[in-house]
Amino acid sequence: MSTRRLSDIHDALAIKRSMDARREEYLDVMTFRSNARPLFTEIFGPLIGVKEEWRAQGATEAEIDMSAFRYRRPLYSALPLNTGWLAGPNDVERILEETDAYIIARDTYGRTVKLIKGSATLALPLDHPVATMDDWLRIKSHYEFSEERFGDGWEVGARQAQAEGYVVSVGIPGGFDEPRQLMGEEALCIAFYEQPELIHDMLATMADTAFQVLEHASRRIQIDQLDVHEDFAGKSGPLISPRHIREFLRPYYRRIWDMLHERGARIFSIDSDGNILSVLDGLIDAGINTLLPMEPAAGMDIVQVRARYGNKLAFVGGIDKHVIRRTLAEIDAELEYKLPPMARSGGCLLGLDHRIPNGTPLVNYRHYIAKVWEILERETVKP
């Protein structure tokens, strides 16, 4: 078995980031308290192969790691606290098989996963550990509270990061995403109807643990942002209904968010690709106030959503990643449509809605960055 890790794929795609806006400014912009200067970022960086394409087109190393380009963004310091799956000593990732085309591995959940080389950055599970309540009870201890959930020196590190201007963030397991990791999408969607007691017990256990960890942490350090990763939608809509959000996700989210918000946390951000328009009301009711990454190809138009929801929702992303590999005129049209209303209204950390796609010419990306700043500087509200 190989000593390589699946995370090596992500490491190879890493980009350099600078702190261009301190936490106070970011929090005020994203909660509509101020809008002095617009925020702009590259959320994830390039897809596999883009760096090689750009090198062949004459990119400098500073362009390859993105440090050559101008952004205005915060930096985040995620507290080293574990609120989800707590791996045991034998729960380590192992590469089982590797060919020129794919990697087969055993992940920390104990699943067999397959990663397609050259195109994918995430491995797809081939099996899952939970199908029944008995299966869940066998692994439930991985989600129960213990002191091991606090990383060494977490409090000292958090205080230092906050003093340096970082946004202090924490994450909780997704109310849809974590059961999906354990069961798979199809089995989970059926379980909402046929095994609701199983899903309730999963989320109650996760909520108990996350609450205990974050209740303790938030007494010692100011937590700014709560993050939850769900990715529960595609182009045709979400895999979870408004009713199931009310029944399953809302109690889970609210238990954590209400406590943190009372203690000064200001942002509750959900990460989901796809079209989530039909469940936005339910997510807002559950405490969500920031959406990431606002995928235009799936119908998530930041101009239209802002017109409907006003300052109830802030956005991260929202610029069509596919447009930047088209013509310069199409890039300009996308930016002229979206940037002026967002610059005027605030509540945005603008950027591409996901990774820079293959086939994006370096000259297009250079133009994109220059055009963004031309518009933002033109539209920035002067005091």
KARA-V550850 format. One record per residue. N is the residue number from 0. SS is DSSP state (A for helix, B for strand, O for the rest). PSI is psi in radians with two decimals (999 if undefined). D_LAST is the distance of its C-alpha to the last C-alpha in whole Angstrom. Layout:
N|SS|PSI|D_LAST ; N|SS|PSI|D_LAST
This chain:
0|O|2.50|61 ; 1|B|2.68|58 ; 2|O|-0.01|56 ; 3|O|2.80|53 ; 4|O|2.64|51 ; 5|O|-0.53|49 ; 6|A|-0.26|45 ; 7|A|-0.53|46 ; 8|A|-0.80|45 ; 9|A|-0.65|42 ; 10|A|-0.66|42 ; 11|A|-0.35|42 ; 12|O|0.03|39 ; 13|O|2.62|37 ; 14|O|2.75|34 ; 15|O|2.45|32 ; 16|O|2.53|29 ; 17|O|2.70|26 ; 18|O|1.92|24 ; 19|O|-0.21|20 ; 20|O|2.26|18 ; 21|O|2.88|20 ; 22|A|-0.70|21 ; 23|A|-0.74|18 ; 24|A|-0.81|15 ; 25|A|-0.83|18 ; 26|A|-0.68|19 ; 27|A|-0.72|16 ; 28|A|-0.79|15 ; 29|A|-0.24|19 ; 30|O|0.32|19 ; 31|O|0.46|16 ; 32|O|-0.41|14 ; 33|O|2.86|11 ; 34|O|0.82|10 ; 35|O|-0.73|7 ; 36|O|2.34|10 ; 37|O|2.71|13 ; 38|B|2.48|17 ; 39|B|2.39|20 ; 40|O|2.99|23 ; 41|O|1.96|27 ; 42|O|-0.91|29 ; 43|O|-0.52|32 ; 44|O|-2.79|33 ; 45|B|2.72|36 ; 46|O|2.93|39 ; 47|O|2.25|43 ; 48|O|-0.38|44 ; 49|A|-0.71|40 ; 50|A|-0.71|40 ; 51|A|-0.69|44 ; 52|A|-0.78|43 ; 53|A|-0.65|40 ; 54|A|-0.73|42 ; 55|A|-0.36|44 ; 56|O|0.15|42 ; 57|O|0.32|41 ; 58|O|2.54|38 ; 59|O|2.86|37 ; 60|A|-0.53|38 ; 61|A|-0.55|34 ; 62|A|-0.62|34 ; 63|A|-0.73|36 ; 64|O|0.13|35 ; 65|O|0.01|31 ; 66|O|-0.23|30 ; 67|O|-0.28|29 ; 68|O|2.66|27 ; 69|O|2.22|23 ; 70|O|2.94|22 ; 71|B|1.83|19 ; 72|O|2.79|21 ; 73|O|3.00|22 ; 74|O|2.55|26 ; 75|B|2.48|28 ; 76|B|1.80|31 ; 77|B|2.15|33 ; 78|O|2.36|36 ; 79|O|1.12|39 ; 80|B|2.38|41 ; 81|O|1.98|43 ; 82|O|0.04|43 ; 83|O|-2.34|45 ; 84|O|2.17|48 ; 85|O|1.87|49 ; 86|O|2.54|52 ; 87|O|3.10|55 ; 88|O|-0.43|57 ; 89|O|-0.04|58 ; 90|O|1.29|55 ; 91|O|2.60|54 ; 92|O|2.36|53 ; 93|B|2.29|56 ; 94|B|2.09|57 ; 95|B|-0.59|60 ; 96|B|2.46|60 ; 97|B|2.25|58 ; 98|O|-3.11|59 ; 99|O|-0.37|58 ; 100|O|-0.50|56 ; 101|B|2.95|55 ; 102|B|2.29|55 ; 103|B|2.29|57 ; 104|B|2.86|56 ; 105|B|2.11|56 ; 106|O|-3.12|53 ; 107|O|-0.31|52 ; 108|O|-0.15|53 ; 109|O|0.16|56 ; 110|O|2.63|55 ; 111|B|2.21|57 ; 112|B|2.73|54 ; 113|B|2.24|54 ; 114|B|2.15|51 ; 115|B|2.13|51 ; 116|O|2.67|51 ; 117|O|-0.16|49 ; 118|O|-0.64|47 ; 119|O|2.57|46 ; 120|O|-0.15|44 ; 121|O|2.39|45 ; 122|O|2.48|49 ; 123|B|2.27|50 ; 124|B|2.44|53 ; 125|O|-0.25|56 ; 126|O|2.96|57 ; 127|O|2.65|56 ; 128|O|-0.24|57 ; 129|O|2.25|57 ; 130|O|-0.47|58 ; 131|O|2.99|60 ; 132|A|-0.68|59 ; 133|A|-0.71|62 ; 134|A|-0.79|60 ; 135|A|-0.77|57 ; 136|A|-0.51|59 ; 137|A|-0.49|60 ; 138|A|0.04|57 ; 139|A|-0.56|55 ; 140|A|-0.42|55 ; 141|A|-0.29|53 ; 142|A|0.05|50 ; 143|O|2.77|51 ; 144|O|2.49|49 ; 145|O|2.82|51 ; 146|A|-0.28|49 ; 147|A|-0.21|49 ; 148|A|-0.15|46 ; 149|B|2.06|44 ; 150|O|2.69|44 ; 151|O|2.29|45 ; 152|O|0.40|42 ; 153|A|-0.69|39 ; 154|A|-0.76|38 ; 155|A|-0.78|38 ; 156|A|-0.69|36 ; 157|A|-0.74|34 ; 158|A|-0.71|33 ; 159|A|-0.77|32 ; 160|A|-0.74|30 ; 161|A|-0.70|28 ; 162|A|-0.52|28 ; 163|O|-0.03|27 ; 164|O|0.11|24 ; 165|O|2.64|26 ; 166|B|2.16|26 ; 167|B|2.05|29 ; 168|B|2.75|30 ; 169|B|2.73|34 ; 170|B|2.68|36 ; 171|B|2.69|39 ; 172|O|2.53|41 ; 173|O|2.40|41 ; 174|O|-0.44|42 ; 175|O|-0.79|44 ; 176|A|-0.71|43 ; 177|A|-0.81|45 ; 178|A|-0.58|48 ; 179|A|-0.69|48 ; 180|A|-0.57|48 ; 181|A|-0.50|52 ; 182|A|-0.45|53 ; 183|O|2.68|52 ; 184|A|-0.89|50 ; 185|A|-0.83|53 ; 186|A|-0.67|54 ; 187|A|-0.79|51 ; 188|A|-0.64|51 ; 189|A|-0.66|54 ; 190|A|-0.51|54 ; 191|A|-0.55|51 ; 192|A|-0.72|54 ; 193|A|-0.40|57 ; 194|O|0.96|57 ; 195|A|-0.55|54 ; 196|A|-0.57|55 ; 197|A|-0.84|55 ; 198|A|-0.70|51 ; 199|A|-0.73|50 ; 200|A|-0.70|52 ; 201|A|-0.90|50 ; 202|A|-0.56|47 ; 203|A|-0.71|48 ; 204|A|-0.81|49 ; 205|A|-0.68|46 ; 206|A|-0.75|44 ; 207|A|-0.81|46 ; 208|A|-0.84|46 ; 209|A|-0.70|42 ; 210|A|-0.81|42 ; 211|A|-0.75|44 ; 212|A|-0.85|42 ; 213|A|-0.44|39 ; 214|A|-0.75|40 ; 215|A|-0.82|41 ; 216|A|-0.70|38 ; 217|A|-0.20|35 ; 218|A|-0.33|37 ; 219|A|-0.45|37 ; 220|O|2.52|33 ; 221|O|2.03|30 ; 222|O|2.25|30 ; 223|O|-0.65|27 ; 224|B|2.36|28 ; 225|B|2.26|31 ; 226|B|2.47|32 ; 227|B|2.28|35 ; 228|B|2.16|37 ; 229|O|-0.86|39 ; 230|O|0.98|39 ; 231|O|0.49|41 ; 232|B|2.72|40 ; 233|B|-2.89|41 ; 234|O|-0.60|40 ; 235|O|-0.09|43 ; 236|B|-3.09|41 ; 237|B|2.76|41 ; 238|O|0.01|45 ; 239|O|2.48|44 ; 240|O|2.82|44 ; 241|A|-0.65|42 ; 242|A|-0.72|45 ; 243|A|-0.51|45 ; 244|A|-0.77|42 ; 245|A|-0.74|42 ; 246|A|-0.71|46 ; 247|A|-0.90|45 ; 248|A|-0.69|42 ; 249|A|-0.86|40 ; 250|A|-0.64|42 ; 251|A|-0.94|42 ; 252|A|-0.85|38 ; 253|A|-0.62|37 ; 254|A|-0.71|40 ; 255|A|-0.85|38 ; 256|A|-0.74|34 ; 257|A|-0.69|35 ; 258|A|-0.83|36 ; 259|A|-0.69|33 ; 260|A|-0.70|30 ; 261|A|-0.47|32 ; 262|O|0.25|31 ; 263|O|-0.09|28 ; 264|O|2.47|28 ; 265|O|-0.34|25 ; 266|B|2.28|26 ; 267|B|1.84|29 ; 268|B|2.35|29 ; 269|B|2.36|32 ; 270|B|1.94|33 ; 271|O|2.19|35 ; 272|O|3.12|36 ; 273|O|-3.10|37 ; 274|O|1.93|36 ; 275|O|0.37|36 ; 276|A|-0.68|35 ; 277|A|-0.25|38 ; 278|A|0.17|37 ; 279|A|-0.72|33 ; 280|A|-0.74|34 ; 281|A|-0.65|36 ; 282|A|-0.71|34 ; 283|A|-0.76|31 ; 284|A|-0.49|34 ; 285|O|-0.07|35 ; 286|O|-0.18|32 ; 287|O|2.33|30 ; 288|O|0.05|27 ; 289|B|2.36|26 ; 290|B|2.43|28 ; 291|B|2.31|29 ; 292|B|0.16|30 ; 293|O|1.33|29 ; 294|O|1.86|32 ; 295|A|-0.64|32 ; 296|A|-0.34|36 ; 297|A|0.12|36 ; 298|O|0.18|34 ; 299|O|1.57|31 ; 300|O|1.98|29 ; 301|A|-0.52|25 ; 302|A|-0.79|24 ; 303|A|-0.71|27 ; 304|A|-0.67|27 ; 305|A|-0.71|23 ; 306|A|-0.57|24 ; 307|A|-0.69|27 ; 308|A|-0.13|26 ; 309|A|-2.34|22 ; 310|A|0.30|21 ; 311|A|-0.40|24 ; 312|O|2.26|24 ; 313|B|2.83|22 ; 314|B|2.54|23 ; 315|B|2.18|24 ; 316|B|-2.33|26 ; 317|B|-0.26|26 ; 318|B|2.30|27 ; 319|O|1.99|30 ; 320|O|-0.48|32 ; 321|O|-0.48|35 ; 322|A|-0.57|33 ; 323|A|-0.09|32 ; 324|A|0.23|36 ; 325|O|-2.60|36 ; 326|O|2.80|35 ; 327|A|-0.59|32 ; 328|A|-0.66|32 ; 329|A|-0.65|32 ; 330|A|-0.83|29 ; 331|A|-0.74|27 ; 332|A|-0.76|28 ; 333|A|-0.81|27 ; 334|A|-0.66|24 ; 335|A|-0.48|23 ; 336|A|-0.74|24 ; 337|A|-0.69|22 ; 338|A|-0.76|19 ; 339|A|-0.86|17 ; 340|A|-0.56|17 ; 341|A|-0.67|17 ; 342|A|-0.62|14 ; 343|A|-0.60|12 ; 344|A|-0.41|14 ; 345|O|-2.85|14 ; 346|O|0.58|18 ; 347|B|2.42|19 ; 348|B|1.60|20 ; 349|B|2.62|21 ; 350|B|3.05|25 ; 351|B|2.65|28 ; 352|O|-0.07|30 ; 353|O|-2.74|33 ; 354|O|2.64|34 ; 355|B|2.14|34 ; 356|O|2.74|38 ; 357|O|2.56|41 ; 358|O|0.12|41 ; 359|O|1.95|37 ; 360|O|2.49|37 ; 361|A|-0.68|36 ; 362|A|-0.58|34 ; 363|A|-0.75|33 ; 364|A|-0.70|31 ; 365|A|-0.77|30 ; 366|A|-0.75|29 ; 367|A|-0.85|27 ; 368|A|-0.81|25 ; 369|A|-0.72|24 ; 370|A|-0.67|23 ; 371|A|-0.87|21 ; 372|A|-0.54|19 ; 373|A|-0.79|19 ; 374|A|-0.82|18 ; 375|A|-0.70|15 ; 376|A|-0.56|13 ; 377|A|-0.63|14 ; 378|A|-0.18|12 ; 379|O|2.29|9 ; 380|O|2.14|6 ; 381|O|2.43|4 ; 382|O|999|0
